[in-house]
Amino acid sequence: MAEHRDNQPQQRHTARVNPPPPLNVKKGGDDWKMFKQMWNNYCVITKLEPESNAYKRALFLHTLGPDGLGVYNGMHLEEEPTVADIIAAFDAHFIGKTNETYERYIFNKREQRSDGTVEEYIAALRTLAATCHFCDCLKDSLLRDRIVLGIRDSSTRKRLLQEADLSLELCIDMCKAAEATSQQLRTLKREDETAEVCSVAQKQDQSRNFGKVIHNCKFCGQKHPLKKELCPAWGKTCKVCKKKNHFGVVCATAKHRKPKRVNAVGFDETDRSEDETLLAVNGSRCRQSKIIKAEMTVDGKTIVCQIDSGASVNVMPKKYMKKTKLMTQSKTKLHTYDGTVITPLGKTQLTLTNSKNEKHYTAEFVVVDEDLMPLIGKKTSEDMNLITVHYENLESIMNIEQDQLASFADVFENSVGSLPGVVHLEVDETVIPVISPA
């Protein structure tokens, strides 16, 4: 029974470790050095030493890969060389005789890279030292000196130089500790900066809101904190009395004059000048807390429009339109909330496509030359279902014109009436009579 067991082939117990990847001949000596180091580690892990020379040689040549095997076939070696003989031949082929002076020059010039860690720097120095042929008695001290002189952090270098008995092990520990501390300080600094930014933002918000009590302003007729810098009428000229720093709607001179007819908001197809209300045109002129914007496609261009429920017209800057787009003359004058008057270039019909639901809408736009954000007014916004006004919740307000007629009923009576004085008129009977709008 025992004899039967002795005749059985001995089972090999090796760790499941993959051999090194094939040798890349094109990379030359650097790849060969790495391959040799990985092969030596593989031999130790798999306990390959007790195996026969033929087995180890075959495994080594197989691991070399096609390129490495081609190099081996071109060598003149003994019929059954050992793996050590093959490695020595490959050393001579890829590395040859090293220039010790040059290798040490490269070692002494090596410094820590700006993006490299201490661990990477030490590993690179150990690799370079392997070909410098340093004696064992000086190897550690030379490596220590190169770390001190080549480390990137000058404050760490200063602390290393202050150590009287600096060993290689202590030098490495101090460098790693300094690097870890620097990383921790950077992390803490980023957190402090984030907290400081939040604190500053809160203080700025508090300072901006301090003293901002809203009042009715007697200079512009609007509500805002009582500071002249915040008043839209500051620096403007009144169109009624031609004096500065107030609007015509609150002008004291206008109160003593006979009220004039006020055009209702809306287009009038007559030749007279039209005034349209433009609550907000762009973000720099609007003090609302939030601006509603919508993405629309006009003439093949995707643009961002502002939805303004306080504007009675639609506004489109000229730069967003095709040059061939036809425009009709418009005498509409646009008034912003701060009293600025914008004279348009004309008006035109544009087709809008809502990027959200791909629905098409045609509306009339007033074209301006100013560099403003396109604006969709109240009526078009309602037609496009962008905003909804619940009129059932609003008290009906009399039209401005009707309000004026009711206030001055004695002036605007149904009879034709007459003006004082006599006017002499001459009629040319050859002229065809026409009716012109008032």
TORTI-238485 format. One line per 8 residues: their letters; for each residue z, x, y of C-alpha. Coordinates in nm, 2 decimals, always signed. Layout:
// TORTI-238485
A) Z,X,Y; ...
// end
This chain:
// TORTI-238485
MAEHRDNQ) +0.00,+0.00,+0.00; +0.10,+0.28,+0.24; -0.21,+0.47,+0.14; -0.43,+0.17,+0.22; -0.28,+0.16,+0.57; -0.35,+0.53,+0.62; -0.71,+0.47,+0.54; -0.75,+0.20,+0.81
PQQRHTAR) -0.90,+0.32,+1.15; -0.63,+0.38,+1.40; -0.63,+0.11,+1.67; -0.66,+0.25,+2.03; -0.41,+0.10,+2.28; -0.54,+0.15,+2.63; -0.48,-0.02,+2.95; -0.75,-0.26,+3.07
VNPPPPLN) -0.89,-0.05,+3.36; -1.25,-0.03,+3.46; -1.41,+0.31,+3.48; -1.53,+0.44,+3.82; -1.85,+0.30,+3.96; -2.16,+0.51,+3.90; -2.21,+0.82,+4.11; -2.43,+0.78,+4.42
VKKGGDDW) -2.62,+1.11,+4.43; -2.77,+1.03,+4.77; -2.42,+1.05,+4.93; -2.38,+1.41,+4.81; -2.05,+1.59,+4.79; -1.83,+1.32,+4.94; -1.92,+1.06,+4.68; -1.88,+1.32,+4.40
KMFKQMWN) -1.53,+1.41,+4.52; -1.44,+1.05,+4.52; -1.59,+1.00,+4.17; -1.41,+1.30,+4.03; -1.08,+1.18,+4.16; -1.13,+0.83,+4.02; -1.23,+0.97,+3.69; -0.92,+1.19,+3.66
NYCVITKL) -0.71,+0.88,+3.74; -0.90,+0.68,+3.48; -0.83,+0.95,+3.21; -0.46,+0.94,+3.28; -0.43,+0.56,+3.29; -0.63,+0.51,+2.97; -0.46,+0.80,+2.79; -0.80,+0.96,+2.71
EPESNAYK) -0.68,+1.31,+2.65; -0.62,+1.29,+2.27; -0.98,+1.17,+2.21; -1.24,+1.40,+2.07; -1.46,+1.60,+2.30; -1.77,+1.42,+2.19; -1.62,+1.08,+2.28; -1.49,+1.19,+2.62
RALFLHTL) -1.83,+1.36,+2.70; -2.03,+1.05,+2.61; -1.79,+0.82,+2.81; -1.81,+1.05,+3.11; -2.20,+1.07,+3.10; -2.22,+0.70,+3.06; -1.99,+0.64,+3.36; -2.20,+0.88,+3.57
GPDGLGVY) -2.48,+0.62,+3.58; -2.86,+0.68,+3.58; -2.86,+0.91,+3.89; -2.58,+1.13,+3.77; -2.72,+1.15,+3.42; -3.05,+1.27,+3.57; -2.86,+1.55,+3.75; -2.69,+1.64,+3.42
NGMHLEEE) -3.02,+1.66,+3.23; -3.15,+1.91,+3.48; -2.86,+2.15,+3.43; -2.86,+2.43,+3.17; -2.53,+2.39,+2.99; -2.42,+2.46,+2.64; -2.52,+2.22,+2.36; -2.18,+2.06,+2.35
PTVADIIA) -2.01,+2.12,+2.68; -1.67,+1.98,+2.75; -1.60,+1.73,+3.03; -1.43,+2.01,+3.22; -1.75,+2.22,+3.20; -1.96,+1.93,+3.32; -1.73,+1.87,+3.62; -1.74,+2.24,+3.71
AFDAHFIG) -2.12,+2.23,+3.70; -2.12,+1.92,+3.92; -1.88,+2.09,+4.16; -2.12,+2.38,+4.20; -2.41,+2.15,+4.24; -2.27,+1.91,+4.50; -2.02,+2.13,+4.68; -2.11,+2.48,+4.60
KTNETYER) -1.91,+2.76,+4.75; -1.71,+2.62,+5.04; -1.68,+2.81,+5.37; -1.31,+2.83,+5.40; -1.32,+2.92,+5.77; -1.54,+2.62,+5.85; -1.32,+2.39,+5.64; -1.01,+2.50,+5.82
YIFNKREQ) -1.19,+2.46,+6.16; -1.27,+2.09,+6.07; -0.91,+2.04,+5.96; -0.77,+2.18,+6.29; -1.01,+1.97,+6.50; -0.92,+1.65,+6.33; -0.73,+1.40,+6.56; -0.61,+1.05,+6.51
RSDGTVEE) -0.89,+0.81,+6.61; -0.83,+0.54,+6.88; -0.86,+0.26,+6.62; -0.70,+0.44,+6.33; -0.34,+0.40,+6.20; -0.10,+0.68,+6.12; -0.14,+0.62,+5.75; -0.52,+0.66,+5.78
YIAALRTL) -0.48,+0.98,+5.98; -0.25,+1.14,+5.73; -0.48,+1.05,+5.44; -0.77,+1.20,+5.62; -0.58,+1.53,+5.68; -0.47,+1.55,+5.32; -0.84,+1.51,+5.21; -0.95,+1.79,+5.45
AATCHFCD) -0.67,+2.02,+5.34; -0.78,+2.00,+4.98; -1.08,+2.22,+5.06; -0.90,+2.46,+5.30; -0.73,+2.66,+5.02; -0.39,+2.66,+5.19; -0.12,+2.83,+4.99; +0.16,+2.61,+4.86
CLKDSLLR) +0.42,+2.78,+5.09; +0.23,+2.69,+5.41; +0.05,+2.37,+5.31; +0.32,+2.12,+5.42; +0.39,+2.31,+5.75; +0.02,+2.33,+5.84; -0.02,+1.96,+5.77; +0.29,+1.88,+5.98
DRIVLGIR) +0.16,+2.08,+6.27; -0.18,+1.91,+6.26; -0.01,+1.57,+6.27; +0.21,+1.66,+6.57; -0.09,+1.80,+6.76; -0.34,+1.53,+6.67; -0.14,+1.21,+6.69; -0.26,+0.97,+6.96
DSSTRKRL) +0.07,+0.86,+7.11; +0.20,+1.13,+7.35; +0.55,+0.99,+7.36; +0.58,+1.02,+6.98; +0.45,+1.38,+7.01; +0.72,+1.45,+7.26; +0.99,+1.33,+7.03; +0.85,+1.53,+6.74
LQEADLSL) +0.85,+1.85,+6.94; +1.22,+1.79,+7.03; +1.31,+1.81,+6.66; +1.44,+2.16,+6.58; +1.41,+2.12,+6.20; +1.10,+1.90,+6.16; +0.99,+1.87,+5.80; +0.66,+1.70,+5.69
ELCIDMCK) +0.85,+1.41,+5.55; +1.05,+1.35,+5.87; +0.74,+1.39,+6.08; +0.56,+1.12,+5.88; +0.86,+0.89,+5.89; +0.90,+0.92,+6.27; +0.52,+0.86,+6.33; +0.52,+0.55,+6.11
AAEATSQQ) +0.84,+0.42,+6.28; +0.70,+0.48,+6.63; +0.38,+0.29,+6.54; +0.57,+0.00,+6.39; +0.79,-0.02,+6.70; +0.49,-0.02,+6.94; +0.33,-0.30,+6.74; +0.65,-0.50,+6.76
LRTLKRED) +0.68,-0.44,+7.14; +0.32,-0.56,+7.19; +0.40,-0.88,+7.00; +0.71,-0.94,+7.21; +0.52,-0.87,+7.53; +0.25,-1.12,+7.44; +0.52,-1.39,+7.38; +0.70,-1.30,+7.70
ETAEVCSV) +0.37,-1.32,+7.90; +0.29,-1.66,+7.74; +0.64,-1.79,+7.84; +0.60,-1.64,+8.19; +0.26,-1.81,+8.24; +0.41,-2.14,+8.13; +0.70,-2.10,+8.37; +0.48,-2.00,+8.66
AQKQDQSR) +0.25,-2.29,+8.60; +0.55,-2.53,+8.60; +0.68,-2.38,+8.92; +0.34,-2.41,+9.08; +0.31,-2.77,+8.98; +0.66,-2.83,+9.13; +0.57,-2.65,+9.45; +0.25,-2.84,+9.48
NFGKVIHN) +0.42,-3.17,+9.43; +0.71,-3.09,+9.66; +0.71,-3.30,+9.97; +0.40,-3.49,+9.87; +0.52,-3.83,+9.97; +0.22,-4.07,+10.01; +0.19,-4.24,+10.35; -0.08,-4.45,+10.52
CKFCGQKH) -0.26,-4.22,+10.75; -0.35,-4.35,+11.09; -0.62,-4.09,+11.14; -0.83,-4.17,+10.83; -0.70,-4.50,+10.71; -0.63,-4.36,+10.36; -0.31,-4.27,+10.17; -0.21,-3.91,+10.14
PLKKELCP) +0.09,-3.68,+10.22; +0.14,-3.63,+10.59; -0.02,-3.29,+10.63; -0.32,-3.24,+10.85; -0.48,-3.01,+10.60; -0.49,-3.29,+10.35; -0.64,-3.55,+10.59; -1.02,-3.59,+10.54
AWGKTCKV) -1.05,-3.68,+10.90; -0.91,-3.35,+11.03; -1.18,-3.16,+11.22; -1.43,-3.46,+11.20; -1.58,-3.64,+11.50; -1.54,-4.01,+11.54; -1.87,-4.19,+11.55; -1.73,-4.46,+11.79
CKKKNHFG) -1.55,-4.26,+12.06; -1.69,-3.92,+11.98; -1.34,-3.77,+11.98; -1.21,-3.55,+11.70; -0.96,-3.58,+11.41; -1.00,-3.94,+11.32; -1.25,-4.19,+11.17; -1.42,-4.48,+11.33
VVCATAKH) -1.24,-4.73,+11.10; -0.91,-4.65,+11.27; -1.05,-4.58,+11.61; -0.83,-4.74,+11.88; -1.14,-4.77,+12.11; -1.32,-4.98,+11.85; -1.04,-5.24,+11.85; -1.11,-5.33,+12.21
RKPKRVNA) -1.48,-5.38,+12.16; -1.66,-5.69,+12.04; -1.70,-5.67,+11.66; -2.04,-5.58,+11.54; -2.21,-5.72,+11.23; -2.12,-5.51,+10.92; -2.39,-5.48,+10.65; -2.26,-5.58,+10.31
VGFDETDR) -2.28,-5.31,+10.05; -2.62,-5.34,+9.87; -2.98,-5.26,+9.93; -3.16,-5.45,+10.20; -3.54,-5.44,+10.17; -3.58,-5.45,+10.55; -3.67,-5.15,+10.77; -3.33,-5.12,+10.93
SEDETLLA) -3.09,-4.84,+10.83; -2.87,-4.91,+10.54; -2.52,-4.78,+10.48; -2.39,-4.73,+10.13; -2.04,-4.65,+10.01; -2.01,-4.33,+9.80; -1.65,-4.31,+9.69; -1.69,-3.97,+9.53
VNGSRCRQ) -1.99,-3.74,+9.48; -1.85,-3.44,+9.29; -1.52,-3.28,+9.19; -1.48,-3.08,+9.51; -1.47,-3.40,+9.72; -1.28,-3.62,+9.48; -0.90,-3.62,+9.47; -0.88,-3.86,+9.18
SKIIKAEM) -0.66,-3.75,+8.89; -0.94,-3.78,+8.64; -1.32,-3.80,+8.67; -1.51,-4.00,+8.41; -1.83,-3.82,+8.30; -2.11,-3.92,+8.06; -2.40,-3.73,+7.90; -2.74,-3.89,+7.97
TVDGKTIV) -3.10,-3.79,+7.91; -3.34,-3.82,+8.21; -3.70,-3.71,+8.19; -3.63,-3.52,+7.88; -3.33,-3.33,+8.03; -2.98,-3.38,+7.91; -2.75,-3.39,+8.22; -2.38,-3.48,+8.28
CQIDSGAS) -2.33,-3.78,+8.52; -2.02,-3.89,+8.69; -1.92,-4.26,+8.65; -1.80,-4.39,+8.98; -1.68,-4.75,+9.00; -1.64,-4.72,+9.37; -2.00,-4.62,+9.45; -2.25,-4.89,+9.54
VNVMPKKY) -2.56,-4.68,+9.45; -2.68,-4.44,+9.19; -2.74,-4.08,+9.31; -2.97,-3.82,+9.15; -3.01,-3.46,+9.29; -3.38,-3.36,+9.33; -3.34,-3.06,+9.10; -3.29,-3.29,+8.79
MKKTKLMT) -3.62,-3.47,+8.85; -3.98,-3.39,+8.77; -4.18,-3.27,+9.06; -4.45,-3.54,+8.99; -4.19,-3.82,+9.01; -4.30,-4.08,+9.27; -4.04,-4.18,+9.53; -4.04,-4.46,+9.79
QSKTKLHT) -3.90,-4.42,+10.13; -3.54,-4.51,+10.18; -3.34,-4.55,+10.50; -3.02,-4.57,+10.30; -2.74,-4.35,+10.44; -2.47,-4.24,+10.20; -2.12,-4.22,+10.32; -1.86,-4.03,+10.12
YDGTVITP) -1.49,-4.11,+10.14; -1.43,-3.82,+10.38; -1.68,-3.95,+10.63; -1.97,-3.72,+10.54; -2.31,-3.87,+10.58; -2.59,-3.78,+10.34; -2.95,-3.87,+10.42; -3.15,-3.91,+10.10
LGKTQLTL) -3.50,-3.80,+10.03; -3.60,-4.14,+9.90; -3.54,-4.37,+9.60; -3.70,-4.40,+9.26; -3.67,-4.58,+8.92; -3.53,-4.36,+8.64; -3.48,-4.43,+8.27; -3.15,-4.32,+8.13
TNSKNEKH) -3.08,-4.26,+7.77; -2.71,-4.27,+7.66; -2.66,-3.97,+7.43; -2.38,-4.17,+7.25; -2.57,-4.48,+7.14; -2.94,-4.38,+7.22; -2.98,-4.69,+7.43; -3.22,-4.69,+7.73
YTAEFVVV) -3.15,-4.82,+8.07; -3.37,-4.83,+8.38; -3.20,-4.82,+8.72; -3.28,-4.73,+9.08; -3.15,-4.40,+9.20; -3.12,-4.26,+9.55; -3.26,-3.90,+9.55; -3.08,-3.64,+9.75
DEDLMPLI) -3.15,-3.27,+9.82; -2.78,-3.16,+9.79; -2.66,-2.98,+9.48; -2.43,-3.26,+9.35; -2.34,-3.40,+9.02; -2.56,-3.70,+8.93; -2.37,-4.02,+8.99; -2.39,-4.36,+8.83
GKKTSEDM) -2.25,-4.64,+9.05; -2.05,-4.95,+8.97; -2.34,-5.20,+8.90; -2.53,-4.97,+8.67; -2.21,-4.86,+8.50; -2.13,-5.22,+8.42; -2.49,-5.29,+8.30; -2.47,-4.99,+8.07
NLITVHYE) -2.13,-5.11,+7.94; -1.97,-4.79,+8.05; -1.70,-4.97,+8.25; -1.58,-5.33,+8.24; -1.44,-5.53,+8.53; -1.23,-5.84,+8.44; -1.33,-6.06,+8.73; -1.12,-6.34,+8.60
NLESIMNI) -0.81,-6.14,+8.69; -0.93,-6.09,+9.06; -0.88,-6.31,+9.36; -1.22,-6.40,+9.52; -1.27,-6.22,+9.85; -1.50,-6.36,+10.13; -1.81,-6.17,+10.21; -1.78,-5.94,+10.51
EQDQLASF) -2.06,-6.12,+10.70; -1.90,-6.46,+10.63; -1.57,-6.33,+10.74; -1.72,-6.22,+11.07; -1.89,-6.56,+11.12; -1.57,-6.75,+11.05; -1.37,-6.54,+11.29; -1.62,-6.59,+11.58
ADVFENSV) -1.74,-6.94,+11.51; -1.79,-7.01,+11.88; -2.04,-6.73,+11.91; -2.23,-6.79,+11.58; -2.29,-7.17,+11.62; -2.58,-7.35,+11.46; -2.76,-7.43,+11.79; -3.02,-7.19,+11.92
GSLPGVVH) -2.85,-7.14,+12.25; -2.99,-6.96,+12.55; -2.93,-6.63,+12.74; -2.89,-6.62,+13.12; -3.18,-6.51,+13.34; -3.56,-6.55,+13.34; -3.80,-6.34,+13.14; -4.18,-6.34,+13.21
LEVDETVI) -4.39,-6.29,+12.89; -4.77,-6.25,+12.87; -4.94,-6.34,+12.54; -5.26,-6.18,+12.42; -5.45,-6.45,+12.24; -5.67,-6.20,+12.06; -5.38,-6.07,+11.86; -5.30,-6.23,+11.52
PVISPA) -4.93,-6.34,+11.52; -4.70,-6.18,+11.26; -4.33,-6.24,+11.17; -4.12,-5.92,+11.18; -3.77,-5.90,+11.03; -3.48,-5.90,+11.28
// end
